[in-house]
Amino acid sequence: MSGLAKEFPGKVTARNVDATTAEGVAAAKTMGFKSHGLVVSSADGTVLMSQADHTVNMDTVRRKIRSSLGP
């Protein structure tokens, strides 16, 4: 996912969270994930989108980022 930060420099942030730690389990539960997923946030922390578990489609992620951030 760090490739998204490189693809959209200064616009999105990337961070991996270990879903086997207490923090990771709590984060997954908060986001409604069963075990893991993808959350894309703008650089200011606004959640742009999330996809749960094994449903992540990177083309959809890129389209959503572009439409959320604008030109």
C-alpha positions as CSV (number, residue, x, y, z in Angstrom):
1,M,0.0,0.0,0.0
2,S,3.0,2.3,0.4
3,G,2.9,2.6,-3.4
4,L,-0.2,4.7,-3.1
5,A,1.7,7.3,-1.1
6,K,4.3,7.4,-3.8
7,E,1.6,7.5,-6.5
8,F,-0.2,10.4,-4.8
9,P,2.6,12.2,-3.0
10,G,1.5,14.6,-0.2
11,K,-2.1,13.6,-0.8
12,V,-2.5,10.2,0.9
13,T,-0.6,8.5,3.6
14,A,0.2,4.8,3.9
15,R,0.6,2.8,7.1
16,N,0.5,-0.9,7.8
17,V,-1.1,-2.1,11.0
18,D,-0.4,-5.5,12.4
19,A,-3.9,-7.1,12.8
20,T,-2.5,-9.6,15.3
21,T,-1.7,-7.0,18.0
22,A,-4.3,-5.5,20.4
23,E,-4.1,-2.2,18.6
24,G,-4.6,-3.8,15.2
25,V,-7.5,-5.9,16.4
26,A,-9.2,-2.8,17.8
27,A,-8.5,-0.9,14.6
28,A,-10.0,-3.6,12.4
29,K,-13.0,-3.9,14.7
30,T,-13.6,-0.1,14.6
31,M,-13.5,-0.2,10.8
32,G,-15.9,-3.1,10.6
33,F,-13.3,-5.5,9.3
34,K,-13.3,-9.2,10.2
35,S,-9.6,-9.5,10.1
36,H,-8.0,-6.9,7.9
37,G,-8.7,-4.4,5.1
38,L,-7.6,-1.2,3.4
39,V,-8.3,2.3,4.6
40,V,-7.3,5.2,2.5
41,S,-7.0,8.6,4.2
42,S,-6.1,12.0,2.9
43,A,-3.0,13.6,4.2
44,D,-5.1,15.5,6.7
45,G,-6.6,12.2,8.1
46,T,-10.0,12.3,6.4
47,V,-11.0,8.7,5.5
48,L,-11.5,8.6,1.7
49,M,-12.6,5.0,1.5
50,S,-12.2,1.6,3.0
51,Q,-12.5,-2.0,1.7
52,A,-12.8,-4.9,4.0
53,D,-10.8,-8.1,4.1
54,H,-10.1,-9.8,0.7
55,T,-12.2,-7.4,-1.3
56,V,-9.5,-4.8,-2.1
57,N,-9.5,-3.8,-5.8
58,M,-6.6,-1.4,-6.5
59,D,-8.3,0.0,-9.6
60,T,-11.3,1.0,-7.5
61,V,-8.9,2.4,-4.8
62,R,-7.2,4.6,-7.4
63,R,-10.5,5.8,-8.9
64,K,-11.8,6.7,-5.5
65,I,-8.7,8.6,-4.5
66,R,-8.8,10.6,-7.7
67,S,-12.5,11.4,-7.4
68,S,-12.1,12.3,-3.7
69,L,-9.1,14.5,-4.1
70,G,-10.0,16.2,-7.3
71,P,-7.4,17.6,-9.8
